[in-house]
């Protein structure tokens, strides 16, 4: 949604400024005393636990909500573009035509230019009227070119393709698309408008990994400021240079990306705790002195001095410890080495073919990430593995002693909206006492009177947490998780990630959170075009191979010198004059030649180590060993790239 902001006096070097700002939601105070200046080139990640007021603050910045305390000042000429989490719906035009509405003023300018061209062709070129029309046309043409008017269709196409709309979608009516695709279309329009303050509330919620990767690159080149809310740690790390956190009803500002924010926050909390302890010691000293000498006339002056000092002390308050979800999956009974196997599997819905002749084996301890564009068949594949869908063709075999448990993308919809949380959980675990049930619910941040809430009044994140809790009561050794991180904040994702990392069973999961995949996956299954392609390692390894890293490495190895023949040996001899002017110090040259020989030996040893690691990954021992081998393989690859770079640099120096 595009908003032309009301203007105030120009504020040098700033766009929007919050001063002593405060906001309530009903009786709950979200934040107060907030001072925040947004400058023209800020790239800000807005973070905080669920329910702290991130979306409310974003709506305040967008002008949709007002403040209860303080003020919001906006510099002259600021336009803000706001994308909510959901709820936008477009209809009545094709996808391409809807995006072109962004350029209404340019289209009107283009039509006027066409009309002026027609008039100029009909009147006398020597007439005063022609001169006026020509002058008007030149002004319009200059502005049109300055605003890149001749490239607007190309811009629309690039953004639509980046966000996953194929060319066949451009002529479809917007109302044909689901809610998630409607939000993608709204995002496309907002990016094309290019406001000088972009406000994005969970923009990656409805994007697959490829669209997220494209948006990361787009925001990296965005010419103006933006503020975004995201629970995707990797996305924040690569897009923002500042973090604004709503914490303890205050807005805390940090410089750097999300990773740097975590470090700074820890340091800030340690400093606050140290200052709190020092202050408490001083207060106790003052109180002891005052109580001891309060009634002694000879100490009256000193007592009064300390009373005044005590009154002036501004008490430091430590924030309440943040509630974090704690849980671990029950360690399941061991399964056989082969957990699941697809042999010649095909799946179709009528004339639509999703899979054809798919073959793979899932082994004990595998943590497999399913990746691919939206609609490629990831959810279908996980439903086939969960036996929620029937095969059209082929065979699906489960291994010995395998017990599967399936967490659907919309698992929370299966819950009874009218049931109270405590009663519903008691039905799932009838042998547990109320104390045990309350303890389990407390691990998932449902405490006090929360346990008596009806499921229907819970937020999306709360319902997702409760649905995950249900899995604890049904131990299984083969977990099939379709978007388990949806509606979870980053702290909850970290806890889930740690629990799955410690889990000894086998996991197949779909997630659009790159950090989550990188930390958990030991293999990646790429789903698309009716096939399933298998890649060892995590998502970084998968991207490295997809972007040609493996091919480039093989080419570099193939071109490496054999039998100690370095690049210097292959260089043509220089003339005597050149050799005198460019000759290296003989000692230095000897050192470089010896180093080249050392590097060639190290390259050979590193290549052997890479081959051994890749071979070892094909033979499963345990999940922990697979993770260790994957990490070791990455280290060897980094080592090889560094050696090749050094070898090439030394060779070029000697050749010159």
Beta strands, then each sheet from edge to edge (+ up, - down):
strand 1: 2-4
strand 2: 16-25
strand 3: 28-38
strand 4: 43-47
strand 5: 69-74
strand 6: 79-83
strand 7: 197-201
strand 8: 225-229
strand 9: 242-247
strand 10: 250-255
strand 11: 338-349
strand 12: 352-363
strand 13: 367-371
strand 14: 393-398
strand 15: 404-407
strand 16: 478-482
strand 17: 506-510
strand 18: 523-528
strand 19: 531-536
sheet 1: 1+ 6- 7- 8- 4- 9- 10+
sheet 2: 3+ 2- 5+
sheet 3: 12+ 11- 14+
sheet 4: 15+ 16+ 17+ 13+ 18+ 19-
end
